Amino acid sequence: MKKSILSALILLFSTLSLAEVKVVTTTTVIYDLVKEIGKEKVKVDYICRGDQDPHFLEILPSYMLKLRNANLVFKIGLGLEIWLQQIIDGSRNDKLKLIDLSTDIEKKDVPTGKIDASQGDIHPNGNPHYWLDPENAKIMARNIFEVLAVESPQDENYFKKNLNDYISKLDAKIGEWKSKLASSQGRSIITFHKSWIYFADRFGIRVVGQVEPKPGIPPTPSHNAELISGIKKSEIKIILMENYYSDNAPNQLARSTGAKVIKVANSVYGQPGINSYIQMMDSIINSLSNNL
């Protein structure tokens, strides 16, 4: 009898030690960071694919099913995932904990004055594309660690080691990325969407305009004409854009000015071969350093 009880207890504790924290992330960037910190102690899935625009996502029943049995859902925040609350409500998961990773980020491009729809897809609390600064990715990773450690305290030391290892890798890559773009500091570029302010500030690149006349507003002929004049006057060589946007307007600008359109993935799995945050940043940095 004692042996049976002992065996049952051993089985129970071994099962508990193998229990996984169930996580869903809104984007593949967060997904990759959670995998780096949690590894096999965490079961993680994501909602928005890397080749989709996270601003506008068609809500599917499958997204609600992903959240139904999850413990945690991580989001970028700052109004990027306007679709998330409807998915959370549809999941009917009263125990789900929502974690906003923007809490400790130093926000940029926070609008002042009156805000209305005439300004386009504006974010009242700041620009949400902060993950494109790798120093912010470190902040995100630390916040993920803190949440996972609370959710699974018996694995805190394991998560901490993974965090430290990942921060060390990121620090080494940040030095490498800065070196690659050192000769490009002060150079001016045009971007499609207003999503590169954090990246540009980190690496000393000047963003002097966008193909979109206002965030989320399609390019217009009059705005294109203004950009063509500005690109020629300032001898801008690069139009940087996310690969999920149409390149019709950027290509028109390129034909008229001689500038080069560079399409990059700004999320993990955004294109073949980009299977991690570090690979994504490598791809962006290399694309710019080879053309600036």
C-alpha positions as CSV (number, residue, x, y, z in Angstrom):
1,M,0.0,0.0,0.0
2,K,2.8,2.4,1.0
3,K,4.6,1.6,-2.3
4,S,1.4,2.4,-4.3
5,I,0.9,5.7,-2.5
6,L,4.6,6.6,-3.0
7,S,4.4,5.7,-6.7
8,A,1.2,7.8,-7.1
9,L,2.9,10.8,-5.4
10,I,6.0,10.4,-7.7
11,L,3.8,10.3,-10.7
12,L,1.8,13.3,-9.5
13,F,5.0,15.4,-8.9
14,S,6.6,14.4,-12.1
15,T,3.5,15.4,-14.0
16,L,3.4,18.8,-12.2
17,S,7.1,19.4,-13.0
18,L,6.3,18.8,-16.7
19,A,3.3,21.0,-16.8
20,E,3.5,23.7,-19.5
21,V,2.5,27.3,-19.4
22,K,0.1,27.8,-22.3
23,V,0.8,31.0,-24.1
24,V,-0.7,32.8,-27.2
25,T,1.0,35.8,-28.6
26,T,-0.4,38.4,-31.0
27,T,2.7,38.5,-33.2
28,T,5.4,36.2,-34.3
29,V,8.1,38.5,-32.8
30,I,6.6,38.0,-29.3
31,Y,6.2,34.3,-30.1
32,D,9.9,33.9,-30.8
33,L,10.9,35.8,-27.6
34,V,8.6,33.6,-25.5
35,K,10.2,30.5,-27.1
36,E,13.6,31.7,-26.3
37,I,12.7,32.3,-22.6
38,G,10.3,29.4,-22.0
39,K,11.7,26.8,-24.3
40,E,10.2,23.4,-23.6
41,K,8.5,24.6,-20.4
42,V,6.1,26.7,-22.4
43,K,3.5,25.8,-25.1
44,V,3.2,28.8,-27.3
45,D,1.2,29.8,-30.4
46,Y,0.6,33.0,-32.3
47,I,-2.3,34.8,-34.0
48,C,-1.0,37.2,-36.7
49,R,1.3,35.6,-39.2
50,G,4.7,37.3,-40.0
51,D,3.5,38.2,-43.5
52,Q,0.3,39.9,-42.4
53,D,-0.3,43.5,-41.4
54,P,-0.9,43.4,-37.7
55,H,-2.9,46.7,-37.8
56,F,-5.8,45.0,-39.6
57,L,-6.5,41.3,-39.1
58,E,-9.6,39.4,-40.2
59,I,-11.0,37.7,-37.1
60,L,-11.4,34.0,-37.5
61,P,-13.0,31.4,-35.1
62,S,-9.7,29.5,-35.0
63,Y,-8.1,32.5,-33.2
64,M,-10.7,32.2,-30.4
65,L,-10.0,28.5,-30.1
66,K,-6.3,29.2,-29.6
67,L,-7.1,31.3,-26.6
68,R,-9.7,29.0,-25.1
69,N,-7.3,27.0,-23.0
70,A,-4.4,29.5,-22.8
71,N,-3.0,30.8,-19.5
72,L,-1.5,34.0,-21.0
73,V,-1.8,36.2,-24.0
74,F,1.0,38.7,-24.8
75,K,0.4,41.7,-27.0
76,I,2.5,44.6,-28.5
77,G,-0.1,47.1,-27.3
78,L,-0.3,50.9,-28.0
79,G,-3.4,50.2,-30.1
80,L,-1.7,47.9,-32.7
81,E,-4.0,44.9,-32.1
82,I,-7.4,46.6,-32.3
83,W,-8.8,43.2,-33.1
84,L,-7.6,41.4,-30.0
85,Q,-10.4,42.2,-27.6
86,Q,-13.0,40.6,-29.8
87,I,-11.0,37.4,-30.0
88,I,-10.5,37.4,-26.2
89,D,-14.3,37.8,-25.7
90,G,-15.0,35.0,-28.2
91,S,-12.7,32.6,-26.5
92,R,-14.8,32.6,-23.3
93,N,-11.7,32.0,-21.2
94,D,-12.3,33.8,-17.9
95,K,-8.9,32.7,-16.6
96,L,-6.9,34.3,-19.5
97,K,-4.3,36.9,-18.4
98,L,-3.5,39.7,-20.9
99,I,0.0,41.0,-20.8
100,D,0.8,44.3,-22.5
101,L,4.6,44.4,-23.4
102,S,4.6,48.1,-24.1
103,T,4.4,49.1,-20.4
104,D,8.1,49.7,-19.9
105,I,8.9,51.0,-23.4
106,E,10.0,54.6,-23.8
107,K,7.3,55.7,-26.3
108,K,8.1,57.7,-29.4
109,D,5.8,59.7,-31.7
110,V,3.2,60.3,-29.1
111,P,0.7,62.8,-30.7
112,T,-0.3,66.0,-29.0
113,G,-3.3,68.2,-29.4
114,K,-6.6,67.0,-30.8
115,I,-6.7,63.5,-32.3
116,D,-9.4,62.5,-34.8
117,A,-9.9,60.2,-37.8
118,S,-8.7,62.8,-40.3
119,Q,-5.1,62.1,-39.1
120,G,-5.3,58.5,-40.3
121,D,-4.5,55.4,-38.3
122,I,-2.9,57.4,-35.5
123,H,-1.9,55.8,-32.1
124,P,-2.8,58.1,-29.2
125,N,-0.3,56.5,-26.8
126,G,2.6,56.3,-29.1
127,N,4.1,54.5,-32.1
128,P,3.7,50.7,-31.5
129,H,6.6,49.5,-33.7
130,Y,9.0,49.5,-30.8
131,W,10.2,45.9,-31.4
132,L,12.4,47.2,-34.3
133,D,14.8,48.6,-31.8
134,P,16.7,45.6,-30.4
135,E,17.2,47.3,-27.1
136,N,13.4,47.3,-26.7
137,A,13.4,43.6,-27.6
138,K,15.6,43.1,-24.5
139,I,12.9,44.9,-22.4
140,M,10.3,42.7,-23.9
141,A,12.3,39.6,-23.1
142,R,12.7,40.6,-19.5
143,N,9.0,41.3,-19.1
144,I,8.2,37.9,-20.6
145,F,10.6,36.3,-18.1
146,E,8.9,38.1,-15.1
147,V,5.4,36.9,-16.2
148,L,6.5,33.3,-16.9
149,A,8.3,33.2,-13.5
150,V,5.1,34.2,-11.7
151,E,3.0,31.7,-13.7
152,S,5.5,28.9,-13.1
153,P,7.6,29.8,-10.1
154,Q,9.3,26.4,-9.9
155,D,10.9,27.1,-13.3
156,E,12.1,30.6,-12.4
157,N,15.8,29.7,-12.4
158,Y,15.4,27.9,-15.7
159,F,13.7,30.9,-17.3
160,K,16.3,33.3,-15.9
161,K,19.2,31.3,-17.4
162,N,17.4,31.3,-20.8
163,L,16.9,35.1,-20.5
164,N,20.5,35.8,-19.6
165,D,21.7,33.6,-22.5
166,Y,19.4,35.4,-24.9
167,I,20.3,38.9,-23.7
168,S,24.0,38.0,-24.2
169,K,23.3,36.9,-27.8
170,L,21.3,40.1,-28.5
171,D,24.1,42.3,-27.0
172,A,26.6,40.7,-29.3
173,K,24.4,41.1,-32.3
174,I,23.6,44.8,-31.5
175,G,27.3,45.6,-31.6
176,E,27.5,43.8,-34.9
177,W,24.5,45.6,-36.3
178,K,25.7,49.0,-35.2
179,S,29.1,48.3,-36.8
180,K,27.4,47.4,-40.1
181,L,25.4,50.6,-40.2
182,A,28.1,52.9,-38.8
183,S,28.9,54.4,-42.2
184,S,25.2,55.0,-42.9
185,Q,24.6,57.2,-39.9
186,G,22.9,60.5,-40.8
187,R,21.7,59.1,-44.2
188,S,18.1,59.9,-45.2
189,I,15.5,57.4,-46.3
190,I,11.8,57.3,-47.2
191,T,9.7,54.6,-45.6
192,F,6.2,53.3,-46.6
193,H,4.5,53.3,-43.2
194,K,5.5,55.3,-40.1
195,S,6.9,52.2,-38.5
196,W,10.7,52.8,-38.5
197,I,11.2,55.6,-35.9
198,Y,12.6,53.3,-33.2
199,F,14.8,51.5,-35.6
200,A,16.1,54.7,-37.2
201,D,16.8,56.4,-33.8
202,R,18.8,53.4,-32.6
203,F,21.0,53.2,-35.7
204,G,21.3,56.9,-36.6
205,I,19.3,56.9,-39.8
206,R,17.0,59.8,-40.7
207,V,13.5,59.0,-41.9
208,V,12.4,62.1,-43.8
209,G,9.0,61.0,-45.2
210,Q,6.5,58.2,-45.8
211,V,4.9,56.9,-49.0
212,E,1.6,57.0,-47.0
213,P,0.4,60.6,-46.8
214,K,-1.0,59.7,-43.3
215,P,-0.7,56.4,-41.4
216,G,-3.0,53.8,-43.0
217,I,-4.0,56.2,-45.8
218,P,-3.2,54.9,-49.3
219,P,-0.7,56.9,-51.4
220,T,-2.2,59.7,-53.6
221,P,-0.9,61.2,-56.8
222,S,-0.4,64.6,-55.2
223,H,1.6,63.2,-52.3
224,N,3.7,61.1,-54.7
225,A,4.5,64.3,-56.7
226,E,5.7,65.9,-53.5
227,L,7.8,62.9,-52.6
228,I,9.4,62.8,-56.0
229,S,10.5,66.4,-55.7
230,G,11.8,65.8,-52.2
231,I,13.6,62.6,-53.1
232,K,15.4,64.3,-56.0
233,K,16.3,67.4,-54.0
234,S,17.7,65.5,-51.1
235,E,19.2,62.7,-53.3
236,I,17.5,60.0,-51.3
237,K,18.6,56.5,-52.4
238,I,16.3,54.2,-50.4
239,I,12.6,53.6,-50.0
240,L,12.2,51.1,-47.2
241,M,8.9,49.1,-46.9
242,E,7.4,46.1,-45.2
243,N,6.8,43.3,-47.6
244,Y,3.1,42.9,-46.9
245,Y,2.3,46.3,-48.5
246,S,1.7,46.9,-52.2
247,D,4.9,48.2,-53.9
248,N,3.0,50.0,-56.7
249,A,3.5,53.5,-55.4
250,P,7.1,52.9,-54.2
251,N,8.0,51.5,-57.6
252,Q,6.5,54.6,-59.3
253,L,8.7,56.8,-57.0
254,A,11.7,54.7,-57.8
255,R,11.2,54.9,-61.6
256,S,10.8,58.7,-61.3
257,T,13.8,59.3,-59.0
258,G,16.3,56.4,-59.3
259,A,15.8,55.5,-55.7
260,K,15.8,51.8,-54.8
261,V,12.8,50.1,-53.1
262,I,13.9,47.7,-50.4
263,K,11.2,45.3,-49.2
264,V,11.9,43.6,-45.8
265,A,10.0,41.5,-43.3
266,N,9.5,43.3,-40.0
267,S,8.3,40.2,-38.2
268,V,9.4,36.6,-37.7
269,Y,8.3,34.2,-40.5
270,G,7.7,37.3,-42.7
271,Q,9.6,35.7,-45.5
272,P,11.4,32.3,-46.0
273,G,14.6,32.0,-43.9
274,I,13.5,34.4,-41.2
275,N,12.7,32.1,-38.4
276,S,13.8,34.2,-35.4
277,Y,14.0,37.8,-34.2
278,I,17.7,37.8,-34.7
279,Q,17.4,36.5,-38.3
280,M,14.8,39.2,-39.0
281,M,17.1,42.0,-37.7
282,D,20.0,40.5,-39.6
283,S,18.0,40.6,-42.8
284,I,16.9,44.2,-42.3
285,I,20.4,45.4,-41.3
286,N,22.1,43.6,-44.3
287,S,19.5,45.0,-46.8
288,L,20.2,48.5,-45.6
289,S,24.0,48.2,-45.2
290,N,24.3,46.8,-48.7
291,N,22.4,49.7,-50.3
292,L,23.1,52.8,-48.2
